[in-house]
Amino acid sequence: MTLTLELSDLRSANEKALAQLSRTTEEEFDAELAEIENFLLSLYRFAVLAVRGKQEIEHAAEVWRETLEVIDRAARQVQPLSSRHPGVHPSLDRILEIRHAASDMLALYA
């Protein structure tokens, strides 16, 4: 069985989640943020699988470039939203870690 995911579908799902986060209540914020974290972690894992065994370095670099673009956009949108909600948000730190890991992977192939 082959599963094909279009990056445009993933971007769209990410944008919807980010829009929902901006409208969430104080009580729901961390749960919504955790969902975005899980989504971005899944995206990272998909990228790992997509480049595994690829012989073309440029193809792998492009996968990581696009993956980093989605993660980076989410991180840039989540940071100011988090500052509007008091308290510690562990998912924010993990989102930034995922972003850093994706950046490191791109650096390996670029």
C-alpha positions, -999 to 999 in steps of 0.1 A, spaced: 0 0 0 13 35 -9 1 66 9 5 99 -9 3 131 9 2 165 -9 21 192 9 -7 216 -1 -31 195 20 -8 195 49 -3 233 47 -41 237 46 -46 216 77 -19 235 94 -35 269 85 -68 257 99 -53 246 131 -34 279 135 -66 298 128 -84 278 155 -56 285 179 -60 322 175 -97 319 184 -93 295 213 -101 302 250 -76 303 278 -87 269 290 -83 253 255 -51 270 244 -26 244 256 -46 215 242 -49 232 208 -12 241 209 -4 204 217 -24 194 186 -3 217 164 28 203 180 17 168 172 8 177 137 43 193 131 60 163 146 41 141 122 51 163 94 87 160 104 84 122 106 68 121 71 97 141 58 121 116 73 103 88 56 101 107 23 139 111 20 149 77 34 167 58 7 166 87 -18 197 89 -40 191 125 -52 204 149 -26 186 178 -42 152 160 -39 159 154 -2 169 190 3 137 202 -13 116 179 10 133 194 40 131 230 26 93 226 22 89 209 55 109 236 73 88 263 56 56 248 70 71 243 105 87 278 105 55 295 95 36 277 123 63 286 148 62 323 138 25 324 142 23 305 175 49 325 194 30 358 195 -2 339 203 15 322 232 26 355 247 -10 365 249 -18 335 271 -2 336 305 17 306 318 42 281 306 35 264 273 57 233 269 44 226 234 58 259 222 93 248 233 88 215 215 76 232 184 108 253 184 128 221 189 110 205 159 118 236 138 155 234 149 156 197 140 141 203 105 166 231 100 195 207 109 182 182 84 180 207 57 216 217 64 226 181 59 213 180 24 217 216 12 
